[in-house]
Amino acid sequence: MPLEIINQRYYWHLFLYLAMFGFKAFTDHHNEPLKEIVGGYTHLIHAIEGTFVLGVQSIIESEVIIQILSLHYLFAYLFIIWYPPVHHILSGDRDLADLSAMNYVLIYVLAVPFYLFFNVEVTSSYVPGIEALMYHDSWNLVFFTSNDPFDNGVPSLHIGLPVSLLLIHRAHLKANGIEISSWRHRGLDRFIMANVAIYSFSILYLGIHWVFDILPGLLLAVICSKTCIHIQPLLRESGIKAAFRTFTNPNHVKPILLATILGMLAISVAINGPGTDSEHPDFRMEGDDVRLDTLEVHSLSNPTIVTITNVGDVPVQILLIDRGLVEPLADRGVIDFESALAHGSSKTLEADSEWSFEHLPENLLDVDVILMRSVQGSSGIAEVAVLADYPDSDKLLVSGILLCIPSFVLTGLFIGTTRSERRLDHSG
């Protein structure tokens, strides 16, 4: 096996995954600082589908179901990311091993512009009555507040990534004239299909995604799968230079340039654009709802300027508190706000009032969170906007834009290859 790894160049798969850890961490580092510049669009998604997800969460109330779906949401997704390349390497299916590894890399790269410049909060931050069943629990609160910005709703890669794998499987079967009923990997294929079905329910039920988030996920699955299928033979048979040459193919250059120009125009519209309207809330709550926002550590010498504004008509209580003190107070989507009050700095905001302060962590592990709830006894929906001016936001805007260019290039390549194939079909 070690010799086969070298001969078949499987070491590139490991390199891709290690590179993705760094790329994803670097991309996530941009997320919160850029929110001050681009704002968010959760209000648009909410205007489209309203409180539909609240009905989904009310279908069943079961501690067992919540824990099973929470564990599945996290670990089954990681399994689908890591296992398929290993499975195909052990099975000796070189091409599918390549495609499975490429799938993870390309679909995340394609999603970067959405994550950085089209922020959409999770439903449990915005829809009153929705509980953060996945996030507000003592066993995983630290993990998610360290790794999930809670505003990368669009697109849902829990749908996009496995669907892209399924499309790759279908294309492989068609190209090789194999019936799926006799395919030796049909067990893996069925496992992935079952997980897509579960995710279609769990991402809504756990208070994470909107229904709308699924649609861009499916679109990226189509783009990703087709792009992987186009690039993989070039990489495998002719090397990196041949793969790069496809981007300079005369049939591909024009759509790549067009997609890049349109993508850059979309970013320019997003910067200080409609998403930054101060009237749009980032968090909405009613009754006993408690919302949470994380203050990331970006500098130990220059403070982050945080401004919390009550943009609604209902008075709200705001609590700035160390994350470690909140962890034991979180249970199955509920945070004990009353018990947390004694351990942090709190302020009550009436309508149209704000609280502005400087936040400077003492060390890299000193993470604070902001808890919010409507004042007890008040009626109606409270709405809060949180603006954090991080010291490195201007520099990160430039690198954030550069991070989006590969997505635009891949989208243009997809358009170019699709058009070329259609021309061949018509000429044939």
Secondary structure, 3 states (H helix, E strand, C coil): CHHHHHHCCCHHHHHHHHHHHHHHHHHHHHHHHHHHHHCCCHHHHHHHHCCHHHHHHCCCCCHHHHHHHHHHHHHHHHHHHHHHHHHHHHHCCHHHHHHHHHHHHHHHHHHHHHHHHCCECCHHHHCCCCCCCCCCCCCCHHHHHHHCCCCECCCCHHHHHHHHHHHHHHHHHHHHCCCHHHCCCHHHHHHHHHHHHHHHHHHHHCCCCCHHHHHHHHHHHHHHHHHHHHHHHHHHHHCHHHHHHHHHCHHHHHHHHHHHHHHHHHHHHHCCCHHHCCCCCCEEECCCCCEEEEECCCCCCCCEEEEEEECCCCCEEEEEEEHHHHHHHEECCEECHHHHHHHCEEEEECCCCEEEEEECCCCCCCCEEEEEEECCCCCCCEEEEEEEECCCHHHHHHHHHHHHHHHHHHHHHHHHHHHHHHHHHHHC
